[in-house]
Amino acid sequence: MRHFLRPLFDRVVVKELEPDRIRQSGLLVPAGSHEPPPQHGIVLAVGPGLDWWEHVGVRMPVQPGDHVVFPASAGAWVEVDEERLLVCRVGELLGVLDEVEEVQAA
């Protein structure tokens, strides 16, 4: 049987993406440093938010499928059906990565 982790309150479930070690310039970034870089992941599920949010018009700022960035220290890691997932508060996320089209100079 397969399980689905449903987050409560203002929490989100994120599946971590493998960090890119090669930059666009071709520079190879070695593993290990004094401070781990922010990590990337895909939001799998979001909680309903906090009860007072609806009264003041606040909505959950992320949705399933969003590509997010989070610090290495965010939330708690859990394993569900042999899959490693991050459960953290939405406020711990650093941002959402959106794709933008580059404008070609004429």
GIBEL-V535814 format. One record per backbone hydrogen bond with DSSP energy under -1.0 kcal/mol. CO is the residue of the C=O (numbers start at 1). NH is the residue of the N-H. If there is no record, write none. Layout:
BEGIN
co=<CO	CO>
nh=<NH	NH>
END
This chain:
BEGIN
co=<8	9	10	11	12	13	13	14	15	21	23	27	39	40	41	42	43	45	50	52	53	63	66	67	68	69	69	70	71	76	78	80	83	85	86	87	88	89	90	95>
nh=<11	49	90	47	88	44	45	86	42	29	26	23	70	17	68	15	65	13	53	56	58	66	43	97	41	94	95	39	74	87	85	83	80	78	14	76	12	92	93	69>
END
